Amino acid sequence: MSDAVKPKQPPRGRFITFEGGEGSGKSTQIQLLADRLNAAKLRTITTREPGGSAGAEIIRHLLLSGMAKAFGPETESLLFAAARDDHVSQVIEPALAQGTWVLCDRFTDSTRVYQGELGKVDPKLIRAMERVTIGDLKPDLTIILDVPVAIGMERALKRRGTAVPDRFEGEGVSFHEKLRDAYRKIAEGDPQRCALVDANADAKTVAERIWKALRDHLFTVATVRETTKA
Ligand code: Z5A
């Protein structure tokens, strides 16, 4: 087929991940950002980890019910990796290839923090699993929502009501403090990819902070040209 009649490939979508501790407001903010991007005519989907594809949702149940906890953090890491592998190949990559923006609630940084920093899984194993599951796929931007632990736990408790805490919600204050520190360290170490956003404010204010971070990181002159051509 000559170049003149080849169907035009849309520009690849952008991949934005959201990270942070419990109750930091990821799900709330992902939805607000998706609404804003869709309104700007940028086709956008939201998804989550663990889960996001049929196979990965089954593994999510295994992990969050606590059934896998007895096997230790290495095995839990392998299960998170298996879920990610399915999610990336079935949902994330096809959407990006079609020019859709993908907003994902948690991704590889969660494994680095929860299983790596807190579970003490060898970083070499974490990196090896990343090579297998995501290859060269790297988020264009990672929003890390930062909130004091007491506030995050209070929000999560309020939302949970009388329901039983899941595998990770059952952890204590010091676990969540270490988590927060680990996320701040990731943001500090990779400022090109990560934006640390102060999430200790009302949802609308946090959404504006995220929009600013997105503009600063992604909407360079080249990106605006590329997306308006699509
Ligand atoms: N995990 C892992 O260990 N390794 C991995 O590789 C991956 C994950 C991928 C998934 O839990 C667990 O899996 C997670 C890490 C582990 N464990 N924890 N904890 P999940 O998907 O069930 O939940 P989560 O990711 O932790 O998110 P969350 O606790 O559900 O919260 P959130 O999404 O960050 O927040 P939210 O649902 O938007 O808001 C929580 C409540 O606060 C809700 O009532 C809101 O209305 C309220 N809210 C939100 N924003 C505000 C503001 N700005 N002000 C006041 N109130 C607010």
Residues whose N, C-alpha, C, O or C-beta is under 5 A from the ligand:
A	BS01	Z5A	G21 E22 G23 S24 G25 K26 S27 T28 E49 P50 F80 R106 F107 S110 T111 Y114 R155 A156 R159 F168 E169 A199 A201 D202 A203
